[in-house]
Amino acid sequence: MRLYDEGISVRKSVVTILREVLLNQPSHAQYTELCVSLLQKLSDVREEDTVKDIIRATFQCIWFTPPTESTIQSFSSIVEKNRGINVHYVVLLWSYDLYGAYASMKCI
């Protein structure tokens, strides 16, 4: 994935694209895996602050912005109910990754 490219502009572009996917397609098949990838990038001490700022803003929008009327109409109520479950699994999988156990687990 280009998330680990040497060029800062490439990484910014990838993070911005992933942000749009996560914000506009909450039922995406790899939603949780994308969240975990962004969290891993956020925890990288060598990463530029501008990239980290985009990632932080993404999670703030995903987890703390109330759904709009159009969002509620566009997506089924099941997707909105699963937002809290997604937060739990993303943090759980990310914490496993920090201790080296994630590689043996499948994403939920």
N, CA and C atoms as an extended XYZ file, in Angstrom:
324
Properties=species:S:1:pos:R:3:atomname:S:1:resname:S:1:resid:I:1 pbc="F F F"
N         0.847       -1.177        0.000 N   MET     1
C         0.000        0.000        0.000 CA  MET     1
C         0.893        1.240        0.000 C   MET     1
N         0.472        2.245       -0.676 N   ARG     2
C         1.232        3.489       -0.788 CA  ARG     2
C         1.231        4.310        0.493 C   ARG     2
N         0.584        3.803        1.525 N   LEU     3
C         0.559        4.499        2.807 CA  LEU     3
C         1.965        4.601        3.400 C   LEU     3
N         2.860        3.750        2.939 N   TYR     4
C         4.230        3.729        3.444 CA  TYR     4
C         5.240        4.236        2.416 C   TYR     4
N         4.769        4.941        1.417 N   ASP     5
C         5.631        5.506        0.381 CA  ASP     5
C         6.602        6.518        0.994 C   ASP     5
N         7.749        6.721        0.368 N   GLU     6
C         8.731        7.689        0.877 CA  GLU     6
C         8.277        9.122        0.721 C   GLU     6
N         7.483        9.401       -0.300 N   GLY     7
C         7.057       10.772       -0.570 CA  GLY     7
C         5.910       11.217        0.317 C   GLY     7
N         6.083       12.365        0.960 N   ILE     8
C         5.052       12.892        1.849 CA  ILE     8
C         3.772       13.202        1.082 C   ILE     8
N         3.886       13.715       -0.127 N   SER     9
C         2.692       14.059       -0.900 CA  SER     9
C         1.895       12.810       -1.274 C   SER     9
N         2.586       11.718       -1.527 N   VAL    10
C         1.908       10.455       -1.838 CA  VAL    10
C         1.162        9.959       -0.609 C   VAL    10
N         1.819        9.989        0.556 N   ARG    11
C         1.178        9.533        1.794 CA  ARG    11
C        -0.026       10.393        2.137 C   ARG    11
N         0.092       11.712        1.938 N   LYS    12
C        -1.047       12.604        2.191 CA  LYS    12
C        -2.213       12.264        1.271 C   LYS    12
N        -1.916       12.018        0.016 N   SER    13
C        -2.962       11.670       -0.943 CA  SER    13
C        -3.660       10.364       -0.565 C   SER    13
N        -2.874        9.381       -0.180 N   VAL    14
C        -3.440        8.088        0.207 CA  VAL    14
C        -4.325        8.244        1.444 C   VAL    14
N        -3.843        8.982        2.429 N   VAL    15
C        -4.627        9.190        3.646 CA  VAL    15
C        -5.925        9.932        3.325 C   VAL    15
N        -5.867       10.895        2.439 N   THR    16
C        -7.059       11.644        2.046 CA  THR    16
C        -8.056       10.741        1.319 C   THR    16
N        -7.563        9.877        0.456 N   ILE    17
C        -8.442        8.934       -0.249 CA  ILE    17
C        -9.080        7.968        0.743 C   ILE    17
N        -8.279        7.438        1.658 N   LEU    18
C        -8.822        6.520        2.667 CA  LEU    18
C        -9.854        7.226        3.541 C   LEU    18
N        -9.607        8.498        3.846 N   ARG    19
C       -10.565        9.291        4.626 CA  ARG    19
C       -11.908        9.345        3.902 C   ARG    19
N       -11.877        9.620        2.612 N   GLU    20
C       -13.117        9.705        1.838 CA  GLU    20
C       -13.842        8.361        1.791 C   GLU    20
N       -13.088        7.292        1.647 N   VAL    21
C       -13.691        5.960        1.647 CA  VAL    21
C       -14.361        5.688        2.985 C   VAL    21
N       -13.653        5.956        4.072 N   LEU    22
C       -14.194        5.673        5.399 CA  LEU    22
C       -15.405        6.539        5.731 C   LEU    22
N       -15.381        7.787        5.317 N   LEU    23
C       -16.493        8.683        5.635 CA  LEU    23
C       -17.710        8.436        4.759 C   LEU    23
N       -17.495        8.001        3.528 N   ASN    24
C       -18.605        7.871        2.591 CA  ASN    24
C       -19.069        6.444        2.336 C   ASN    24
N       -18.294        5.463        2.790 N   GLN    25
C       -18.666        4.067        2.561 CA  GLN    25
C       -18.502        3.252        3.837 C   GLN    25
N       -19.320        3.505        4.845 N   PRO    26
C       -19.151        2.786        6.115 CA  PRO    26
C       -19.420        1.287        6.023 C   PRO    26
N       -19.990        0.832        4.936 N   SER    27
C       -20.224       -0.607        4.781 CA  SER    27
C       -19.155       -1.261        3.903 C   SER    27
N       -18.060       -0.548        3.647 N   HIS    28
C       -16.965       -1.072        2.827 CA  HIS    28
C       -16.450       -2.382        3.433 C   HIS    28
N       -16.141       -3.338        2.585 N   ALA    29
C       -15.715       -4.672        3.035 CA  ALA    29
C       -14.462       -4.634        3.906 C   ALA    29
N       -13.588       -3.663        3.680 N   GLN    30
C       -12.335       -3.601        4.441 CA  GLN    30
C       -12.299       -2.388        5.375 C   GLN    30
N       -13.439       -1.958        5.826 N   TYR    31
C       -13.544       -0.760        6.656 CA  TYR    31
C       -12.654       -0.845        7.907 C   TYR    31
N       -12.765       -1.923        8.632 N   THR    32
C       -11.994       -2.076        9.867 CA  THR    32
C       -10.503       -2.148        9.572 C   THR    32
N       -10.118       -2.870        8.531 N   GLU    33
C        -8.708       -2.977        8.178 CA  GLU    33
C        -8.127       -1.621        7.793 C   GLU    33
N        -8.910       -0.800        7.095 N   LEU    34
C        -8.448        0.545        6.744 CA  LEU    34
C        -8.257        1.397        7.990 C   LEU    34
N        -9.172        1.273        8.932 N   CYS    35
C        -9.038        2.012       10.197 CA  CYS    35
C        -7.776        1.595       10.943 C   CYS    35
N        -7.523        0.311       10.993 N   VAL    36
C        -6.330       -0.193       11.677 CA  VAL    36
C        -5.067        0.320       10.993 C   VAL    36
N        -5.051        0.326        9.664 N   SER    37
C        -3.887        0.831        8.925 CA  SER    37
C        -3.620        2.299        9.246 C   SER    37
N        -4.694        3.081        9.315 N   LEU    38
C        -4.512        4.500        9.654 CA  LEU    38
C        -4.035        4.680       11.088 C   LEU    38
N        -4.539        3.872       12.002 N   LEU    39
C        -4.078        3.967       13.392 CA  LEU    39
C        -2.611        3.580       13.518 C   LEU    39
N        -2.194        2.591       12.753 N   GLN    40
C        -0.782        2.209       12.763 CA  GLN    40
C         0.079        3.366       12.271 C   GLN    40
N        -0.379        4.022       11.237 N   LYS    41
C         0.354        5.164       10.684 CA  LYS    41
C         0.386        6.308       11.688 C   LYS    41
N        -0.701        6.491       12.404 N   LEU    42
C        -0.773        7.538       13.413 CA  LEU    42
C         0.224        7.299       14.552 C   LEU    42
N         0.470        6.053       14.870 N   SER    43
C         1.388        5.738       15.966 CA  SER    43
C         2.855        5.724       15.539 C   SER    43
N         3.128        5.907       14.255 N   ASP    44
C         4.501        5.933       13.746 CA  ASP    44
C         5.164        7.255       14.142 C   ASP    44
N         6.187        7.195       14.973 N   VAL    45
C         6.845        8.411       15.468 CA  VAL    45
C         7.582        9.164       14.360 C   VAL    45
N         7.895        8.487       13.266 N   ARG    46
C         8.617        9.132       12.169 CA  ARG    46
C         7.696        9.835       11.186 C   ARG    46
N         6.392        9.642       11.332 N   GLU    47
C         5.449       10.219       10.372 CA  GLU    47
C         5.305       11.726       10.561 C   GLU    47
N         5.106       12.421        9.460 N   GLU    48
C         4.921       13.879        9.463 CA  GLU    48
C         3.651       14.256       10.211 C   GLU    48
N         3.691       15.387       10.890 N   ASP    49
C         2.529       15.857       11.642 CA  ASP    49
C         1.339       16.162       10.746 C   ASP    49
N         1.581       16.594        9.528 N   THR    50
C         0.464       16.915        8.632 CA  THR    50
C        -0.337       15.667        8.277 C   THR    50
N         0.337       14.555        8.090 N   VAL    51
C        -0.344       13.290        7.806 CA  VAL    51
C        -1.120       12.848        9.046 C   VAL    51
N        -0.497       12.964       10.204 N   LYS    52
C        -1.163       12.591       11.453 CA  LYS    52
C        -2.392       13.457       11.709 C   LYS    52
N        -2.318       14.729       11.353 N   ASP    53
C        -3.468       15.621       11.530 CA  ASP    53
C        -4.660       15.175       10.691 C   ASP    53
N        -4.399       14.744        9.459 N   ILE    54
C        -5.475       14.254        8.595 CA  ILE    54
C        -6.098       12.993        9.189 C   ILE    54
N        -5.257       12.113        9.712 N   ILE    55
C        -5.751       10.869       10.308 CA  ILE    55
C        -6.588       11.167       11.546 C   ILE    55
N        -6.105       12.060       12.412 N   ARG    56
C        -6.867       12.430       13.616 CA  ARG    56
C        -8.226       13.019       13.247 C   ARG    56
N        -8.231       13.893       12.259 N   ALA    57
C        -9.487       14.510       11.819 CA  ALA    57
C       -10.443       13.455       11.260 C   ALA    57
N        -9.894       12.459       10.588 N   THR    58
C       -10.719       11.386       10.042 CA  THR    58
C       -11.438       10.634       11.154 C   THR    58
N       -10.691       10.227       12.176 N   PHE    59
C       -11.319        9.488       13.271 CA  PHE    59
C       -12.267       10.364       14.085 C   PHE    59
N       -11.962       11.610       14.195 N   GLN    60
C       -12.890       12.513       14.882 CA  GLN    60
C       -14.226       12.549       14.134 C   GLN    60
N       -14.168       12.632       12.821 N   CYS    61
C       -15.402       12.641       12.019 CA  CYS    61
C       -16.139       11.307       12.113 C   CYS    61
N       -15.395       10.218       12.016 N   ILE    62
C       -16.021        8.897       12.030 CA  ILE    62
C       -16.702        8.623       13.364 C   ILE    62
N       -15.999        8.884       14.442 N   TRP    63
C       -16.476        8.431       15.740 CA  TRP    63
C       -17.299        9.461       16.518 C   TRP    63
N       -17.091       10.742       16.272 N   PHE    64
C       -17.718       11.728       17.145 CA  PHE    64
C       -18.702       12.669       16.466 C   PHE    64
N       -18.823       12.599       15.166 N   THR    65
C       -19.780       13.451       14.472 CA  THR    65
C       -21.129       12.744       14.412 C   THR    65
N       -22.174       13.379       14.911 N   PRO    66
C       -23.491       12.737       14.830 CA  PRO    66
C       -23.906       12.563       13.373 C   PRO    66
N       -24.593       11.496       13.068 N   PRO    67
C       -25.023       11.281       11.688 CA  PRO    67
C       -26.036       12.345       11.263 C   PRO    67
N       -25.937       12.767       10.033 N   THR    68
C       -26.878       13.752        9.502 CA  THR    68
C       -28.133       13.029        9.011 C   THR    68
N       -29.166       13.805        8.729 N   GLU    69
C       -30.406       13.214        8.229 CA  GLU    69
C       -30.166       12.483        6.912 C   GLU    69
N       -29.344       13.061        6.044 N   SER    70
C       -29.054       12.397        4.766 CA  SER    70
C       -28.271       11.102        4.963 C   SER    70
N       -27.381       11.090        5.964 N   THR    71
C       -26.631        9.863        6.262 CA  THR    71
C       -27.571        8.777        6.754 C   THR    71
N       -28.482        9.159        7.603 N   ILE    72
C       -29.432        8.186        8.138 CA  ILE    72
C       -30.287        7.614        7.017 C   ILE    72
N       -30.688        8.454        6.087 N   GLN    73
C       -31.502        7.984        4.970 CA  GLN    73
C       -30.687        7.169        3.979 C   GLN    73
N       -29.437        7.525        3.794 N   SER    74
C       -28.600        6.845        2.801 CA  SER    74
C       -28.196        5.442        3.241 C   SER    74
N       -27.878        5.308        4.503 N   PHE    75
C       -27.389        4.031        5.017 CA  PHE    75
C       -28.433        3.390        5.904 C   PHE    75
N       -28.409        2.107        5.939 N   SER    76
C       -29.368        1.407        6.776 CA  SER    76
C       -29.060        1.671        8.245 C   SER    76
N       -30.050        1.481        9.087 N   SER    77
C       -29.859        1.706       10.514 CA  SER    77
C       -28.839        0.725       11.095 C   SER    77
N       -28.663       -0.401       10.445 N   ILE    78
C       -27.683       -1.384       10.922 CA  ILE    78
C       -26.275       -0.813       10.860 C   ILE    78
N       -25.943       -0.111        9.794 N   VAL    79
C       -24.617        0.470        9.652 CA  VAL    79
C       -24.372        1.491       10.759 C   VAL    79
N       -25.345        2.341       11.037 N   GLU    80
C       -25.182        3.340       12.089 CA  GLU    80
C       -25.048        2.688       13.460 C   GLU    80
N       -25.791        1.609       13.692 N   LYS    81
C       -25.690        0.908       14.973 CA  LYS    81
C       -24.320        0.268       15.138 C   LYS    81
N       -23.711       -0.131       14.017 N   ASN    82
C       -22.414       -0.809       14.064 CA  ASN    82
C       -21.247        0.145       14.263 C   ASN    82
N       -21.478        1.453       14.267 N   ARG    83
C       -20.390        2.415       14.448 CA  ARG    83
C       -19.652        2.151       15.765 C   ARG    83
N       -20.374        1.938       16.842 N   GLY    84
C       -19.754        1.657       18.135 CA  GLY    84
C       -19.011        0.341       18.142 C   GLY    84
N       -19.562       -0.649       17.472 N   ILE    85
C       -18.889       -1.941       17.376 CA  ILE    85
C       -17.582       -1.786       16.613 C   ILE    85
N       -17.587       -0.993       15.547 N   ASN    86
C       -16.378       -0.765       14.768 CA  ASN    86
C       -15.291       -0.127       15.632 C   ASN    86
N       -15.644        0.852       16.441 N   VAL    87
C       -14.673        1.494       17.332 CA  VAL    87
C       -14.027        0.436       18.214 C   VAL    87
N       -14.830       -0.432       18.775 N   HIS    88
C       -14.322       -1.477       19.665 CA  HIS    88
C       -13.336       -2.397       18.932 C   HIS    88
N       -13.718       -2.887       17.744 N   TYR    89
C       -12.853       -3.805       17.013 CA  TYR    89
C       -11.583       -3.142       16.514 C   TYR    89
N       -11.682       -1.902       16.067 N   VAL    90
C       -10.484       -1.207       15.590 CA  VAL    90
C        -9.479       -1.059       16.723 C   VAL    90
N        -9.935       -0.621       17.887 N   VAL    91
C        -9.031       -0.448       19.024 CA  VAL    91
C        -8.497       -1.797       19.482 C   VAL    91
N        -9.346       -2.801       19.502 N   LEU    92
C        -8.909       -4.141       19.896 CA  LEU    92
C        -7.832       -4.669       18.955 C   LEU    92
N        -8.078       -4.578       17.648 N   LEU    93
C        -7.101       -5.073       16.682 CA  LEU    93
C        -5.814       -4.268       16.715 C   LEU    93
N        -5.940       -2.962       16.881 N   TRP    94
C        -4.753       -2.115       16.957 CA  TRP    94
C        -3.933       -2.456       18.196 C   TRP    94
N        -4.581       -2.701       19.322 N   SER    95
C        -3.842       -3.034       20.537 CA  SER    95
C        -3.131       -4.373       20.384 C   SER    95
N        -3.754       -5.325       19.674 N   TYR    96
C        -3.069       -6.582       19.400 CA  TYR    96
C        -1.838       -6.340       18.545 C   TYR    96
N        -1.950       -5.457       17.582 N   ASP    97
C        -0.826       -5.160       16.700 CA  ASP    97
C         0.343       -4.578       17.477 C   ASP    97
N         0.058       -3.751       18.471 N   LEU    98
C         1.128       -3.144       19.263 CA  LEU    98
C         1.963       -4.191       19.982 C   LEU    98
N         1.343       -5.316       20.324 N   TYR    99
C         2.055       -6.349       21.056 CA  TYR    99
C         2.450       -7.542       20.187 C   TYR    99
N         2.315       -7.376       18.873 N   GLY   100
C         2.795       -8.396       17.953 CA  GLY   100
C         1.848       -9.556       17.731 C   GLY   100
N         0.648       -9.521       18.251 N   ALA   101
C        -0.268      -10.644       18.104 CA  ALA   101
C        -1.212      -10.493       16.927 C   ALA   101
N        -1.273       -9.332       16.322 N   TYR   102
C        -2.243       -9.074       15.253 CA  TYR   102
C        -1.994       -9.954       14.040 C   TYR   102
N        -0.765      -10.258       13.748 N   ALA   103
C        -0.450      -11.022       12.542 CA  ALA   103
C        -1.124      -12.390       12.545 C   ALA   103
N        -1.409      -12.935       13.712 N   SER   104
C        -2.034      -14.248       13.778 CA  SER   104
C        -3.556      -14.161       13.815 C   SER   104
N        -4.101      -12.948       13.854 N   MET   105
C        -5.556      -12.787       13.922 CA  MET   105
C        -6.118      -12.387       12.567 C   MET   105
N        -7.361      -12.756       12.321 N   LYS   106
C        -8.086      -12.298       11.143 CA  LYS   106
C        -8.900      -11.082       11.546 C   LYS   106
N        -9.042      -10.127       10.637 N   CYS   107
C        -9.874       -8.965       10.930 CA  CYS   107
C       -11.323       -9.388       10.959 C   CYS   107
N       -12.040       -8.798       11.859 N   ILE   108
C       -13.441       -9.164       12.081 CA  ILE   108
C       -14.324       -8.349       11.180 C   ILE   108
